[in-house]
Amino acid sequence: MYSDLSELKSFIEEEDIRFIRLAFVDIAGIQKNISIMPFELERAFEYGIAFDASSIYGFGDEVSSDLFLKPLPQTIEILPWRPAEGRVARMFCNIYRPDGEPFELDSRRLLENAVKKARKKGLTFNFGAEFEFYLFKRDESGNATKIPFDNAGYMDIAPEDKGEDIRREICLTLLDMDIFPESSHHEMGPGQNEIDFRYSDALTSADNAVTFKTVVRSIADLNGLCADFSPKPLADKSGSGLHINMSVKSADGCDYTKNMLAGILAHITEMTAFLNPCEESYKRLGCDKAPKYVSWSPENRSQLIRIPAAKGEYKRIELRSPDPTVNLYVVYSLLINASLDGIEKGLMPPEPLNINLYTAGEEIKSKLSSLPDSYEKAVKTARESEFIKEAIPLSFLR
């Protein structure tokens, strides 16, 4: 949006912005921020704003704990749910050490480097995310419960679906922030919802995902509810997934979709600790349309990867194993690197498995590779992987 400080200052003055949140994420992808007043912007751009890294999950201990945030002016957005007078805006930041060197656990920079690596090879990756989440009631003290906001089912409507107005408010807030939702509906579980937003480049998509979760939680809270993005909040109900759609475009006009697909399949078990980053994640896999086996097929929602029925610029693959607890900057970085490996080596995927794996017999499933069935196994696989060691710092493992 804005490329330099002078343009940014004019925007801030015109919009009566009094507080600026300098935002970043920890290794788990959870947004953190420090607020500054507009008169501190010059210092922020020139020197950075210091913070205590030892208090941020995964960033290290008290030794050499000072890190600095430098804002990225093109990411500024006004927070629509904050007061109209003395407005609040947010900017994502790059993170630096005191000597000016980039901080190695800066998730956003990790993805930025993966994007640059792909661009040097004439390749551009685009991503779209489909988030599922639950809306739960709060008790009389305002504490979150596990009581669903409604008992509606898949794509139900009001009055059974009580989340319609909440989703509408979320979507309108996202539009105010130049994030464009494509669709929204009630999901299978009671109080479970889904909102999908438009395809975009990797960095924009990951930034939008961080913003999305903040918006959902904020709007839910303003309505006396709690938004829950955990993968299996109710033991006997549908888990919440994060389906990732991705495509690749090449400067030479070649279609590398199958090579991208093959690269991801080749490295999927090594990446699973980052795609499903908590113990609860593994209670979801293998049921309620969440995959368990390493397989693919056109359109088939029982597979790990499917190719939706879309043509032209909408052609893409859909990865169905991740859940909303991921650090999407890290996940997109890994998916780009896996795709590049598949493209560079000319890998081709196995034959598609055009069957329903949820009803298939053991004689079929026993021949397939499985995703790790616990976080412990997934972490062990990641630590032993040369691909992971080359792609990202192992410190990103939780």
N, C-alpha and C positions, 0 to 999 in steps of 0.2 A: 504494500500500500504506500509506504513512505520510505524513501531511500536514504534520506539524510536528516540530521538533527534540526535544521531550520524548518523544513517542511513539517516535521513532527511537532515542533513547538507551536507552529501556527494552528495545526489541527487541535492540539490540546487546549489552546486558549479559546478557539472558536467554540469548542464543545464543552467548555467549563469543566474540564477534567481536573480534579484536585488531588486524586490519589492514583498512583500507578503501581500495579502489582507486577513485580519482576518474577516470572514463573519459570520453573524447571521441574524435572521429575527425579525421584530417587531411583535406585536400581530396580525397584518393583514397579516403576511406572506411575507411582502416586504423585500427584502434583503438589508442589510446595511453592511458597512465594514469600517475598518480603516486599512491603509497601514503602514507596518513597513519594515525596512531594515533587511537583514539576520542577522546582528550582534545583533539584539534585540531579536532573537529567544529564547535564554536561559532565559532571563527575562520573556518573554511571557509564557514559559512553567512552570517556577518556581513560579512566582508571578502573572502573568496575565498582560494584558494591559488595563489600566483604560479608561473609557469613560463616558460621561455625559448622564446618563439614562433619565434625565428630558427632553432631546431634542429628545427622541425616542418615537414614538407614542405608547401610552398605558403603558409605563414603569414607570410612576409616575411623581411627581413634583420635585421641587428643593430641598426639604428636603431629606436627605440621598440619594442623587442622584448618588453617585459613584458606578459603577459596573465594573467588570473585565472580560476580554475575555481570555480564555485559549484554544489554538488551538488543534485540533484533527489531528495528523499527517497522519492518514490513509485516510484523505479526501483531501489531497493536489492534485491540478490539475493545470497545466499550462493553461493560457488563450490564445488560439491559435490566436485570432484576435489582440492581442497586439504585439508590436515590437519584432522581433526575437533576437535583441541584447538588453541586459539588460531586460530579460524576466520578465513577471508578473505571479505570481501564486496565487491561492486562497486556503484557508483552512477554513472549518467550525469550529466553536468554541462552547464550553460550557460557560455559563455565571454564574458568582459567585458574591456574596455580599462581602464587604471588610473583613468580619469575616470568609470567606471561605465557607459559606453555599451556596448551589445552589440557584440561582434566580428562584423563583416560576413561573415566566412568560417566562421562557426559553422554547420555543415551541419544540425544538429538544429534549431536555431532557424529556419533557412530553411524547413524542412518545417513547423515549428510555425506559421509565418506563413501558409503556403499553406493549412493546415488551417483557420486562423481566417478567412481570406479566403472559403473555401468555406462555412464555417458561417454567415457573415453573409448568404449568399445562400440559406440554408436547405438546404444540401447537405452530405452526409457521404460520404466515400470510404473504402472498405475495401479492404485488399490482402492477398494471400497469395503467398508466394514458393516456387518449386520449384527447389532448388539441386542441381546436378550437380557432382561432384568426383571426383578420382582418388585412390586409395591406392597409394603407391609404397613399395617396400622401402628400407631404409637399408643402407649398407655397414658393414663391420666397425668403422669409425671413427665411425659414427653419422651420417654425411652422407647427405643425400637422394640417391637415384638416380632413374632413369626406368624402373626395372624394376617392372612392375605386380605388385600383391599376389596377383592370380590371373589366370586366363585365361577367366573365365566370360563369358557373354553376357547379353542382356536378360532380366531376371526369372528367371535361373537360380537354382538352390538348391544347398545344400551336398551333396556336398563340392566341387563345382566353384566355387561361390560361397564364398570364404573371408571375405567381408566381413560375413556375417550377424551374428556376435557383436559386431563393431565397431559396426555400425549399431544393434544392440540397446543397447549401452552408451551410445551417443550419445543415443538416444531416451530412455532412462531418466534420463540426466543432465539433458536438457532438461525432462523432467517435474518433476524435483526443483527446477527453476528456474521453474516455472509457465509453461513454453512447451510447447505441445501439438502434437506431430507427428501428422500425419494418416496418412502412409504412408511406407514406405521399401522400396527394392528395388535389385537390381543393374541397372546401365544397360548400354548396348550395348558400350562399350569394355572392354578387359581392365583389371580393377581399378577400374572406374568405378561410382560409386554415385549414388543420388538419395534425398533425404529432403525431404518436403514438410511444411509445418506450417500450422496452422489460420489461417483468415481472421481479421483483426482490424483495428482502426483504423490509420491511416497511421503514427503515431508508434510505437505498440506493435509493429507489423509491422517497421518499420525497426530499432528497438532489438533485437528478437528476431533479426533477420538478422545484426547485428553480433555478438550473443551466440552465435548458431549457429556462425559461422565459428570463433570462439574455442574453443567446445566441441569441434568436429570436430578441429581441429588438436591440441588438448590430449589428447583421447582417443586419437587416432592416435599421438601421440608416446609416450604411456604404454604403447602396445602395440608400440613399436619401429618404427612406420611414419611416413610423411610424407603429409599431406593436401595435395593440389594443387588450387587453385581456378582455375588459369589456363585461358583459353578453348580452347587447342589444345596441350596438353602433349606429345602424340604426333602427329607429322606425318601418319601414315597411318591414324589411328584417329579415332573420334568426338570432336568437340569437346564442351566442357562449357557448357551454357546455364544461364541463370537465367530461367525462365518466370515472368512476373508476371501474376497474376490480380487483377482489380480490378472493383469495382462502385460504383455511386452510388445513394444514397437521398435522396429529397427530402421536405421538410416538407409540400409540397402533394400528395404522393402520385403525382406524374407519373413516368413511366418515361423517363429521359433516357439510356438505354444507347446508343442509336444516335447521339445527339448527342455523347456522350462518345467513342464509337468514331470518329466523323467528325473530331472535334477532334484526336485523336491521329494519325490518318492525315494530316491537314493539316500537322502539324508534325513528323512523324517523322524526316524527313531532317535537319531543324535540330537535333533532339535526339540524333542518332545518336552524336555524339562523346562524349556522357555515358552512353549505353546500351552503347557498345562502346569503352571508353576506352584501348585500347592497340593497337599495330600487330598483335599476335597475334590480336586480336579478328576481324580481317578475313580471316584464314585459315580461320575457322570458318563465316562467313556464306556461304550458297549451297550447302551440302552437309550431309549427315547430319542432315536435318530442321531445319537452321538456315535461316531465310528470307533471301531476297535482294531480293525485289520488294515494292513497296508495294501490298498487296492484303489482302482478308479473305474469310472464308467460314465458315459454321457447321461446327464439328467438324473441319475440314480442317487437318491438321498440316503441310501444305506451304505454308501462308499465313503472312504476317507476324502477323496477328491472327485468332484463331478464337473462336467462341462455343461453348464446351463444351455438351454435351447435359445441361443441368441446369435445374431449375425453381425457382420461388419464391425463397426467400432465397439459394439457391445460384447464381442466375443471374448471370453475369459475363462479362467478356471476358478472353482470355488473349493477352498480348503475348509473342512468341516470339523476338525478336531479341536482347535483352540477354544479357550473360554475367556470371559471378560476380565480375569485377573492378570492378564499378560501385560508386559511392558511392550507396547506396540512398536516403539522405535526399535527395540532389540529384535522383535519378531520380523518386522519388515526387512531389517538388515540381513537377518539369516536367510529369509526367503529370496532376497535378491542374490546373495552369494551362492545359494544352492542352485538357483536358476542359471546363473552365470556358469557354474560348473557343468550343468547339463548342456548348455549351449556350446561351451568351448570344447567339450569332449564329444559332442554329437550324440549324446545319450538319447535313447528312445524308450518310451514306456512299454511295459508288458501289454499283452492283449487285455482289452477292457473286460471287466467281470460283470456281465449284464444279468445279474441275479439279485434277489433280495437277501442280503446277508443276515438279516434279523430272523429269517425263517429257514435259511439254508442248513443242510445237515452237516454233521461233523466230518463226513468224508470230503466235503469241500473246504470247510473252514480250517481243518487240520493241515492243509497244504499251504495256507497263507501265513505270511509273517504278521506278527501282532505288534501293536504299540506297547511300550512298557506299561505294566499294570499297577505300578506304584511310583510315587515321586522319587523314592530312594533308588529304584532301578533306573529311572529316567536320568537322574543326576549322575549315576555311575557310568551310564552310556555316554553322556555328554563329556564327562571328564576324560574318558578314554578316546575321544574322537579328535583326530587330527584336523578334520574340517572345522570343528568348533574352535579349536585353539587358534587356527589361522584367521577365523572370521571375527571373533569377538573375545574380549578378556573374560577368563573364567570367573572373575570376581562378580560377574552379573548373575551367577547362580545364587539363589537365595539360601 
